[in-house]
Amino acid sequence: MRSPRLAALELRRFGRGRLPRAALVALLVLPLLYGGLYLWSFWNPYGRLDRIPVALVNDDKGATAAGKKITAGDDLVSGLRDSKTFDWHEVSDAEAREGVENGTYYLSLTMPTDFSERIASSSGDDPQTGALRVRTNDANNYIVGQISRTVFNEVRSAASSKASRSFLDKIFISFSGIHDKTVTAAKGADKLNTGLGKAEKGSKDLADGLVDAKSGSGKLAKGIKKLHTGSGDLQEGSRQVADGTQALADKVDGVYAQAGPFLKDNEKTIGDTAGLVADSAKTVQDNLDVLVKHAPQAAKAAHLSATVLADVYKDRCESATVPDPACPQLQKAEQAAADVSGVADDLNTLIADQNGDLTTMRDNLGTLQKQATALQKSAPHLSEDVSDAVKKIDKLNAGAQQVAAGAKKLHTGLTTADTGATTLDAGIGTAKTGAQTLDGGLYKLTDGSGKLAGGLHDGAKKIPDYDKHDRDRRTGVMADPVQLASHDLHQAPNYGTGFAPYFIPLSLWVGAMVAYMLIAPLNRRALAAGSPAWRIALAGWLPVVALGVLQVGALMAVLHWAIGLQMLRAAGTIGFLFLVTACFAAIVQWLNARFGAAGRILVLALLMLQLTSAGGTYPVQTSPGFFNAIHPYLPMSYVVSALRRLITGGGLGPVWQACAVLTAFTVGALALTALAARKRQVWTLDRLHPELSL
């Protein structure tokens, strides 16, 4: 009978009852429980550190530096809470101590009362280091203590870097302040040097000018004497003018006192009269030419009328027999006509004699008309205009009085100025000597200020000046001068993925170990039938390999879809695990076939040796020499290395090496199993009565 058929018959017997079927299911599930539960429990412990209760004690009282409040403890507490590294509980120091002791808290972090004060001291005369106190208890959990040391070292480093940045930033700001002040001082020295140069030139000009000033001061003294004399004459004349204006004001005020009421009461009459005069002047002016033209004719007519009236009077009164009763009136008319003719002659003679003066009369009449018209227009407010004129005269009088008083003060002042000019002349002589001395001193001062300005400019160039960007960059470098540039070529996303190459082969080994507790390592039918040894070996190996393939499928399905294991090379990983389970089945089969009941103990012992020397957790180099010595000779060492490359990535060299090693182990184990099968075909007394059976 062929080996595959024998293997199928071996597996078929597990379906003949409930208990065998349950045993088969257990065989399939056992690696899943073993590997799945292990990986699930270790999947991402670092991602759940925020569930670990930790006591946080903030006794810091704060401090003040450079007028600024520093609360380093509060800032650190806020940062720790934001980081969510642990489950922080703010308690007192006594509660933290008791909690770490009884296991309520795994550890505690304490900021002492002088934490901020010590950090602030970095900018003072007595700098001190700040101390964070960590309290752990390995009796609660050793691993948490190790994790906390790493975390708190990072916290300490961050706090130290922040304090260093603050301290260094103040230093760089001080550098910038000193630089700016030095530059300002240098600019001031430049201005001082320039000013002193001008002052030195000015002092020389002053000394030269004072020579001319001495001559001028003498002339000034003589001129002021003349002004003093003239001011006396001005005082006398202004006084006379003031007396004259006073007399005029008094006269005008007296006349206005009398005429003012008349003008106010007769403004309308004056206006009407002025209008009549204007009209009359215009009428006379308009008829003056007519008078000149008709005067001779009027004279002739007057004489004719007088002659006629004389003849009538003579005929009716002197020659008539009976006198006319109208004779008296006719006599008066005759006399009047004679008078009129005389007047007409006089007027005609006057016009003839005064013909040149009529033009002047005509012009005067025009002027009279204009003035009368103006008077007519001004008549309604004539009283006010006269009053204003009187006020102006009074104001002129007041001004004249002030001029007289000012002239008097001027004369008095020039008397003082005369004395002062004499004193000034003497003082300028003294100033001349002082200016020459000042010129010499300023020359030396100018030379010194030039050297000062040059020195300050040289000093400013040597003092660094940092802007905010430069300060931030330099303080960052000096506070933390060494950075760790970490780059993970093939990073495992979590703790479970990193340990999967260790726990997966472990579960498959256990699966093979348990499988051979239920399945005989050497097929009994094949032994009884006297089949070839290699066929007996294959008949006992293939059923467990078939179960191993199912175990791999179930295990990896749960790890991937339920727990979340991501494999970079999923198909390669599954195929490689098929080879792994085949190799493990062959090794476990041989140990059981060769050593019988003792082989099961050897299988367990070999598992322990592989787990401790495979380098699945810590690098094998950290283990004692014994484990380093056996590491290259055990299959799980190669399995772990290959699975790491298949799951997280990297070169496939270790994978092909592992395939070769596992193939060699498989072939070798099957050959040894065949050799054991040949021996088992011969029955001995020990086989009939074994010393130990399991």
RASUL-V666248 format. One record per run of one state. SS is the DSSP state (~ for helix, > for strand, _ for the rest). FROM is the first residue (numbers start at 1). TO is the last residue. If there is no record, write none. Layout:
BEGIN
ss=<SS SS>
from=<FROM FROM>
to=<TO TO>
END
This chain:
BEGIN
ss=<_ ~ _ ~ _ ~ _ > _ > _ > _ ~ _ > _ ~ _ > _ ~ _ > _ ~ _ ~ _ ~ _ ~ _ ~ _ ~ _ ~ _ ~ _ ~ _ ~ _ ~ _ ~ _ ~ _ ~ _ ~ _>
from=<1 3 16 18 43 45 52 53 59 63 66 68 71 72 84 87 91 93 103 107 112 115 124 132 137 142 266 267 319 327 354 357 463 468 480 495 519 524 530 533 564 570 596 597 614 620 623 625 632 635 649 653 681 685 689>
to=<2 15 17 42 44 51 52 58 62 65 67 70 71 83 86 90 92 102 106 111 114 123 131 136 141 265 266 318 326 353 356 462 467 479 494 518 523 529 532 563 569 595 596 613 619 622 624 631 634 648 652 680 684 688 694>
END
